[in-house]
Amino acid sequence: MSGSLLGNDTDLAFAALAGPSVEAFDKEPPVDTARHITFVDVLRCRVTWRLVAELFAAACERDLPEGAARRRPRCHMRQIAMYLSHVVLSVPYQTIATAFGRDRTTVMHACSVVEDRRDDAGYDRFVEQCERCVTAVFAPLGHDNAEL
């Protein structure tokens, strides 16, 4: 990613995408998890985070409102990526928490915050654009209805 509009903030988000190594997922998940945390779901969450960071960088100067989304870009990118991972990809909160190195309740809070902020038209347009991109990337081959 060359020429990022966010500079260091986006670089930090991408560095966080690296997260734990593949070997970390060879271990058994805790017994109390309702669903097995898979490497594929964690990877899908991280790809979603990267997509949001790229879209955020592209939209930063033109589409986003001047409010909170511009003041704390890393936090908002992460919250939107968590929200999309849950809403669009149907990944459980615990798996998303593992992918982002956060607690399950933090993921729940992020989803709530994004949903509340969607009342702002500019923010909603941005989240809708992110939803379309995530859906396009993860649509099963041969089952998407995109008109090319």
C-alpha positions in Angstrom: 0.0 0.0 0.0 1.9 3.0 -1.2 0.8 6.6 -0.6 -1.6 5.9 2.2 -3.6 8.9 3.2 -3.6 7.8 6.9 0.1 7.2 7.0 1.2 5.8 10.4 -2.4 4.9 11.6 -3.0 2.6 8.6 0.5 1.1 9.0 -0.3 0.3 12.6 -3.6 -1.3 11.6 -1.8 -3.4 9.0 0.9 -4.4 11.6 -1.9 -5.5 13.9 -3.2 -7.7 11.1 -0.1 -9.9 11.4 -1.3 -10.9 14.9 -0.4 -14.3 16.3 1.4 -16.8 14.2 -0.2 -19.8 12.5 1.2 -22.0 15.2 -0.9 -20.2 17.8 -4.0 -21.8 16.2 -2.7 -25.3 16.4 -3.6 -25.4 20.1 -7.0 -26.4 21.4 -9.4 -23.5 22.0 -10.6 -23.0 25.6 -13.3 -25.6 26.6 -15.9 -22.9 27.3 -16.1 -21.6 23.7 -19.4 -22.4 22.0 -17.9 -22.7 18.6 -14.4 -23.8 17.6 -12.3 -20.8 16.6 -10.9 -21.6 13.2 -7.9 -20.1 11.4 -10.1 -19.4 8.4 -12.6 -17.3 10.4 -9.7 -15.4 12.0 -8.1 -14.8 8.6 -11.5 -13.6 7.2 -11.7 -11.1 10.0 -8.2 -9.8 9.4 -8.8 -9.5 5.6 -12.0 -7.5 6.5 -9.9 -5.2 8.7 -7.5 -4.6 5.8 -10.3 -3.9 3.4 -11.8 -1.4 5.8 -8.4 0.3 6.3 -7.9 0.6 2.5 -11.4 2.0 2.0 -10.9 4.4 5.0 -7.7 5.7 3.5 -9.4 6.2 0.1 -12.4 7.9 1.6 -10.7 10.0 4.3 -10.5 13.2 2.3 -13.8 13.1 0.5 -16.6 11.0 2.1 -16.2 10.9 5.9 -17.8 13.5 8.1 -15.6 15.7 10.2 -16.7 14.1 13.5 -15.3 11.3 15.6 -14.4 9.0 12.6 -11.6 11.4 11.6 -10.3 11.9 15.1 -9.6 8.3 16.0 -9.2 6.4 12.7 -7.6 3.2 14.0 -10.3 2.7 16.6 -13.1 3.3 14.0 -11.5 1.1 11.4 -11.2 -1.7 13.9 -14.8 -1.2 15.1 -16.2 -1.2 11.5 -14.2 -4.3 10.7 -15.5 -6.1 13.8 -19.0 -5.1 12.9 -18.7 -6.3 9.3 -17.1 -9.5 10.5 -20.1 -10.2 12.6 -22.9 -8.9 10.4 -21.7 -9.7 6.9 -19.6 -12.8 7.6 -21.6 -14.2 10.5 -18.4 -14.8 12.6 -19.1 -15.2 16.3 -18.0 -12.6 18.8 -15.4 -14.8 20.4 -13.7 -15.6 17.1 -13.6 -11.9 16.2 -12.2 -11.1 19.6 -9.4 -13.6 18.9 -8.7 -12.1 15.5 -8.4 -8.6 16.8 -6.7 -9.4 20.1 -9.6 -8.0 22.1 -12.2 -9.3 24.5 -15.6 -10.6 23.3 -17.4 -7.8 25.1 -15.3 -5.2 23.3 -16.5 -6.8 20.0 -20.1 -6.5 21.2 -19.5 -2.8 22.1 -17.9 -2.1 18.7 -20.9 -3.6 16.9 -23.3 -1.5 19.0 -21.2 1.7 18.4 -21.2 1.2 14.6 -24.9 0.5 14.5 -25.6 3.7 16.5 -23.4 5.8 14.3 -25.2 4.6 11.2 -27.8 7.3 11.8 -25.2 9.7 10.3 -25.7 9.6 6.5 -22.0 10.0 5.6 -21.0 7.3 8.1 -23.8 5.0 6.8 -22.6 5.4 3.2 -19.1 4.5 4.2 -20.2 1.4 6.1 -22.5 0.4 3.2 -19.5 0.7 0.8 -17.4 -1.5 3.1 -20.3 -4.0 3.3 -20.4 -4.3 -0.5 -16.7 -4.8 -0.7 -16.6 -7.5 2.0 -19.5 -9.2 0.4 -17.8 -9.1 -3.0 -14.5 -10.5 -1.6 -16.1 -13.3 0.3 -19.0 -14.2 -2.0 -18.8 -17.9 -2.9 -17.6 -18.4 -6.4 -20.4 -18.8 -8.9 -23.1 -17.7 -6.4 -22.8 -13.9 -6.5 -25.2 -11.9 -8.5 -22.8 -9.1 -9.5 -23.4 -7.8 -13.0 -20.0 -7.4 -14.5 
